[in-house]
């Protein structure tokens, strides 16, 4: 898709819209206006600690911590951070593994008005940890004693081991919440998430307190969380959806179930699960009947997966890149009708724009741009990339910004968004444009096929992977031939025992392509015959 030429003036933009496009925008493009109960997410957590100090905030392996103790330990650490010179607006590295001390670190950093930068030591290479600390100018690193030797510290940096710190005795003064004034920083950063960059170096997305409170403290993003419910913490802590698990749970007084090595064992004990489709697909729903709410995002959800889980629990399908604060659209899927990514969440807007930057009519495909309170503060230390992806919002005006998601979509007649894949996933094969997600969807409509991934192998060939291993390859190929143009039919369809995942729970496409190359002989034979292999 060509670069969108977004108009810069709201009046000029609206004057060029068709009446249908204007009507669609007014009816569908705006989420409801709702004011979150708190402007700072840690204030919501502090309120839970005050209301129910003995309530269990988190459970990990054989260890638990109450809300009162979590808040007390965070107050102690916040005071130390302040003594060490951490000020509002600073960045504090949180280089840890899933643990209860990790929660103390998160809450303490927020209490002093700083932003935490989460990374999972052991998954993130040391060179990337060093790059992150340099970009963020971090002077303090919070970690665990077992990981301290693996942190590439510079001479001027201070390292605090959270587990050792928590063993020190507490005093009555620790019950007093640390605080800071919002007057100096009206919308402070909450955390910085480093996403994979096209240069090989990760880009830090600056997520603010307003961004976080807007999605986690309003319905439906709050997922109905309340005291007494157990919420899984199964995702990589460097993944934006982990903030949905952690901060969302603690802000509503629920109990966070932090997993060990076995995701399934934790999931079976939970009432609420937030996951990617790839992770959910590894779980047995028959063993997870306690789950009452599932929320998926991060990648397209296969229809069979949605149907299976929505049959016994409240099922949400959501969408939104890190730059739009976890999610900015969400559908409550009830097991019937079209599976979509739903509607804009509160105080957020979505624009489906054509190649000229004008709003599309209902049913017309375009590129989705996100506006409203979900839009983050840009990339840390990368103004050029920020200027490329973030633009002045001509529809909201008033200095607001919007973000180019690079997702393709269209409005349905009932005002929901269909996700049509990524701009990057529109590939050229034999000179024809192919949408990879459309091929995968056709494959997933095959009987007993639960998941499919389609990739471009070279300029002439697509390769597809289907799960489970027992999937009928011939039936899958026929389904593609029935539903798609001939050039969309994969040259090679491989049934696999599992779909490999990255550390963030998404499909590992790089590894799949490596697998495909081991079948090059099959592909060459298919090319000679002029048919799909």
PALUMLUM-808105 format. One record per residue (C-alpha): x, y, z. Coordinates in steps of 0.05 Angstrom, whole numbers, padded with zeros to 5 digits, always signed. Example, Ala and Ser with C-alpha at 12.3 -4.5 7.8 and 13.67 -1.06 7.14 Angstrom:
2
+00246-00090+00156
+00273-00021+00143
END
This chain:
533
+00000+00000+00000
+00026+00069-00017
+00044+00121+00036
-00018+00155+00063
-00017+00230+00052
-00054+00250+00115
-00087+00318+00112
-00065+00366+00167
-00126+00409+00177
-00190+00380+00205
-00237+00426+00168
-00203+00413+00102
-00203+00338+00116
-00277+00335+00132
-00296+00378+00073
-00266+00326+00026
-00303+00267+00056
-00363+00233+00024
-00426+00236+00065
-00422+00160+00076
-00351+00166+00102
-00370+00223+00149
-00429+00183+00175
-00386+00121+00186
-00335+00162+00224
-00387+00194+00269
-00423+00129+00283
-00366+00079+00287
-00299+00113+00294
-00306+00141+00364
-00305+00101+00428
-00348+00123+00486
-00325+00181+00530
-00309+00154+00600
-00267+00184+00656
-00222+00134+00691
-00228+00133+00767
-00154+00149+00777
-00104+00190+00736
-00045+00147+00760
-00047+00071+00758
-00008+00062+00823
-00061+00104+00859
-00111+00051+00840
-00065-00002+00869
-00055+00039+00933
-00131+00044+00940
-00136-00032+00937
-00082-00038+00990
-00120+00010+01035
-00187-00024+01025
-00162-00096+01032
-00091-00098+01060
-00096-00173+01076
-00120-00192+01006
-00071-00234+00966
-00040-00191+00912
+00002-00244+00880
+00020-00318+00882
+00084-00348+00853
+00104-00420+00864
+00098-00428+00940
+00102-00354+00956
+00047-00302+00965
+00045-00228+00982
-00013-00187+01009
-00034-00120+00982
-00013-00086+01047
+00057-00118+01045
+00065-00103+00970
+00049-00030+00982
+00094-00026+01044
+00153-00057+01008
+00143-00011+00948
+00141+00050+00994
+00208+00029+01025
+00239+00019+00957
+00211+00084+00930
+00244+00122+00987
+00311+00089+00970
+00303+00106+00897
+00289+00178+00915
+00351+00179+00959
+00392+00152+00901
+00370+00210+00858
+00314+00178+00817
+00266+00235+00799
+00201+00242+00761
+00213+00230+00687
+00273+00184+00698
+00278+00113+00672
+00293+00053+00717
+00312-00013+00687
+00273-00073+00712
+00316-00131+00689
+00285-00191+00724
+00248-00257+00717
+00175-00267+00735
+00171-00261+00811
+00138-00225+00868
+00198-00178+00878
+00186-00156+00806
+00119-00127+00828
+00152-00088+00884
+00200-00058+00834
+00144-00037+00787
+00103-00004+00840
+00162+00032+00872
+00185+00062+00807
+00116+00088+00793
+00110+00118+00862
+00170+00164+00849
+00143+00186+00782
+00194+00148+00740
+00182+00098+00685
+00203+00025+00689
+00234-00013+00632
+00218-00087+00637
+00263-00140+00607
+00267-00214+00620
+00339-00232+00636
+00358-00297+00601
+00314-00282+00542
+00341-00214+00523
+00414-00216+00500
+00464-00177+00541
+00480-00132+00482
+00407-00111+00477
+00404-00098+00552
+00464-00053+00544
+00432-00017+00484
+00368-00006+00524
+00405+00024+00583
+00444+00070+00538
+00383+00095+00501
+00343+00105+00565
+00402+00135+00605
+00387+00090+00663
+00427+00100+00727
+00390+00048+00769
+00377-00025+00752
+00329-00067+00793
+00341-00142+00788
+00344-00207+00828
+00406-00232+00864
+00409-00294+00820
+00412-00250+00758
+00458-00194+00780
+00521-00224+00749
+00486-00226+00681
+00470-00151+00678
+00521-00112+00635
+00528-00054+00684
+00570+00008+00670
+00614+00035+00726
+00566+00092+00743
+00504+00049+00748
+00473+00024+00813
+00442-00045+00818
+00391-00063+00871
+00371-00135+00882
+00297-00134+00898
+00295-00201+00934
+00351-00181+00981
+00321-00113+00993
+00254-00143+01013
+00288-00182+01069
+00305-00118+01106
+00261-00099+01165
+00203-00051+01153
+00179+00007+01197
+00112+00038+01211
+00131+00097+01166
+00129+00050+01107
+00053+00050+01110
+00055+00122+01084
+00050+00124+01009
+00105+00158+00971
+00078+00210+00923
+00096+00265+00875
+00060+00324+00844
+00026+00320+00777
+00034+00394+00767
+00106+00388+00742
+00091+00328+00699
+00017+00326+00680
+00022+00261+00641
+00083+00223+00667
+00111+00162+00632
+00090+00095+00662
+00136+00047+00627
+00179+00041+00564
+00171-00021+00522
+00225-00039+00472
+00198-00071+00409
+00237-00104+00354
+00265-00053+00306
+00278-00059+00231
+00352-00044+00243
+00359-00102+00291
+00360-00055+00351
+00296-00049+00392
+00256+00016+00394
+00230+00042+00461
+00157+00061+00462
+00140+00113+00516
+00074+00094+00548
+00044+00145+00595
+00001+00140+00657
-00059+00169+00619
-00050+00115+00566
-00050+00060+00617
-00107+00085+00661
-00150+00096+00600
-00149+00022+00579
-00142-00013+00647
-00191+00028+00688
-00249+00030+00639
-00295-00023+00611
-00286-00068+00573
-00210-00064+00581
-00217-00076+00656
-00245-00145+00639
-00292-00142+00699
-00233-00153+00747
-00248-00150+00821
-00224-00179+00887
-00231-00254+00890
-00213-00267+00818
-00147-00299+00797
-00110-00269+00737
-00055-00306+00700
+00013-00274+00691
+00039-00319+00636
+00069-00270+00585
+00139-00244+00576
+00144-00182+00620
+00176-00143+00563
+00112-00153+00522
+00060-00097+00528
+00004-00146+00543
+00040-00166+00608
+00022-00096+00634
-00051-00114+00621
-00041-00176+00665
+00000-00143+00720
-00026-00072+00728
-00097-00090+00707
-00100-00144+00761
-00069-00103+00817
-00110-00040+00801
-00174-00079+00814
-00154-00119+00875
-00152-00188+00842
-00097-00240+00853
-00041-00246+00803
-00021-00318+00789
+00052-00314+00766
+00070-00375+00727
+00131-00419+00733
+00155-00461+00675
+00087-00493+00662
+00037-00444+00630
-00018-00496+00631
-00012-00510+00705
-00022-00436+00720
-00077-00426+00669
-00118-00482+00701
-00121-00443+00766
-00142-00377+00735
-00208-00341+00727
-00181-00291+00676
-00130-00304+00622
-00097-00253+00576
-00057-00285+00520
-00037-00287+00447
-00076-00335+00403
-00012-00376+00395
-00006-00386+00470
-00079-00400+00481
-00076-00452+00426
-00026-00493+00468
-00076-00500+00526
-00128-00553+00535
-00196-00519+00546
-00222-00582+00580
-00171-00571+00635
-00185-00496+00640
-00259-00496+00657
-00248-00449+00716
-00231-00393+00667
-00287-00343+00663
-00256-00290+00617
-00205-00296+00560
-00176-00235+00524
-00133-00245+00462
-00090-00197+00424
-00022-00192+00391
-00037-00230+00327
-00098-00253+00286
-00143-00302+00323
-00163-00366+00285
-00239-00376+00282
-00236-00447+00310
-00198-00422+00371
-00249-00368+00384
-00307-00416+00376
-00276-00467+00423
-00263-00419+00481
-00324-00375+00473
-00368-00436+00484
-00355-00434+00559
-00326-00366+00578
-00330-00292+00561
-00285-00284+00502
-00254-00219+00478
-00215-00211+00413
-00174-00147+00412
-00123-00110+00371
-00072-00055+00380
+00003-00047+00372
+00047-00027+00430
+00044+00045+00406
-00031+00047+00421
-00024+00021+00492
-00037-00054+00491
-00103-00052+00453
-00148+00002+00423
-00204-00041+00395
-00241-00099+00426
-00298-00147+00409
-00339-00190+00457
-00345-00251+00413
-00404-00295+00433
-00391-00354+00388
-00436-00332+00331
-00429-00282+00275
-00365-00254+00248
-00302-00254+00289
-00275-00182+00285
-00230-00137+00327
-00291-00099+00350
-00298-00025+00363
-00255+00030+00392
-00245+00027+00467
-00265+00087+00510
-00235+00155+00494
-00202+00126+00431
-00214+00134+00357
-00199+00092+00295
-00193+00119+00224
-00194+00073+00164
-00158+00115+00111
-00147+00105+00037
-00082+00119+00001
-00098+00193-00003
-00108+00197+00072
-00184+00204+00068
-00234+00164+00109
-00260+00102+00075
-00334+00085+00068
-00364+00025+00102
-00338-00039+00070
-00278-00005+00037
-00209-00030+00055
-00158+00019+00082
-00103+00028+00132
-00121+00037+00204
-00096+00097+00243
-00108+00104+00318
-00126+00167+00355
-00147+00188+00425
-00119+00173+00494
-00087+00108+00472
-00034+00143+00430
+00033+00138+00465
+00086+00191+00470
+00131+00167+00414
+00197+00130+00410
+00251+00142+00462
+00311+00176+00430
+00285+00168+00359
+00250+00232+00336
+00256+00213+00262
+00217+00148+00272
+00167+00184+00316
+00154+00235+00262
+00145+00179+00211
+00093+00139+00250
+00059+00192+00293
+00022+00249+00259
-00023+00307+00280
-00094+00282+00285
-00136+00323+00235
-00201+00294+00259
-00195+00307+00333
-00151+00369+00325
-00131+00407+00388
-00059+00385+00383
-00077+00311+00389
-00035+00258+00354
-00053+00195+00316
-00012+00133+00302
-00003+00094+00237
-00015+00021+00256
+00002-00008+00188
-00057-00055+00198
-00108-00062+00142
-00182-00061+00159
-00252-00041+00140
-00316-00023+00176
-00373-00074+00174
-00445-00052+00167
-00456-00060+00242
-00397-00016+00260
-00343-00066+00276
-00273-00070+00247
-00249-00128+00205
-00174-00138+00210
-00147-00154+00140
-00074-00165+00156
-00013-00121+00159
+00010-00075+00104
+00076-00113+00110
+00038-00179+00099
+00012-00156+00031
+00064-00190-00012
+00075-00196-00087
+00078-00267-00115
+00087-00277-00190
+00069-00203-00197
+00003-00210-00160
-00014-00179-00092
-00030-00231-00040
-00055-00221+00032
-00022-00275+00074
-00075-00273+00128
-00130-00288+00077
-00093-00350+00055
-00085-00372+00128
-00159-00360+00140
-00178-00405+00081
-00133-00460+00107
-00163-00454+00177
-00232-00466+00148
-00210-00537+00131
-00241-00589+00177
-00198-00604+00238
-00146-00550+00220
-00137-00508+00283
-00082-00461+00260
-00048-00440+00196
+00010-00393+00181
+00027-00370+00110
+00093-00339+00090
+00126-00314+00027
+00184-00359+00010
+00208-00323-00053
+00181-00283-00111
+00142-00343-00138
+00124-00385-00078
+00082-00384-00015
+00092-00435+00039
+00039-00452+00091
+00042-00490+00157
-00020-00523+00186
-00033-00551+00255
-00045-00604+00280
-00001-00656+00246
-00062-00697+00227
-00091-00641+00183
-00111-00666+00115
-00062-00630+00068
-00101-00648+00005
-00165-00621+00036
-00129-00557+00057
-00103-00547-00013
-00172-00558-00043
-00201-00507+00005
-00151-00455-00019
-00165-00472-00092
-00240-00464-00079
-00235-00397-00043
-00174-00362-00071
-00143-00342-00137
-00093-00393-00164
-00033-00349-00147
-00055-00348-00074
-00051-00424-00066
+00013-00442-00028
+00064-00481-00067
+00080-00520-00005
+00034-00538+00053
+00066-00572+00113
+00030-00603+00172
+00069-00592+00237
+00067-00619+00308
+00067-00549+00336
+00072-00476+00314
+00137-00448+00343
+00131-00385+00385
+00177-00327+00400
+00192-00306+00472
+00132-00259+00468
+00083-00314+00450
+00075-00298+00376
+00089-00342+00316
+00163-00349+00302
+00162-00336+00227
+00237-00336+00221
+00241-00407+00247
+00184-00430+00202
+00220-00404+00141
+00281-00444+00163
+00237-00505+00167
+00210-00491+00097
+00280-00488+00068
+00291-00560+00090
+00235-00579+00041
+00267-00544-00018
+00269-00609-00058
+00193-00616-00051
+00185-00544-00073
+00229-00554-00134
+00190-00616-00154
+00125-00577-00148
+00153-00521-00191
+00173-00570-00246
+00103-00600-00245
+00070-00532-00243
+00026-00552-00185
+00024-00542-00110
+00065-00590-00069
END
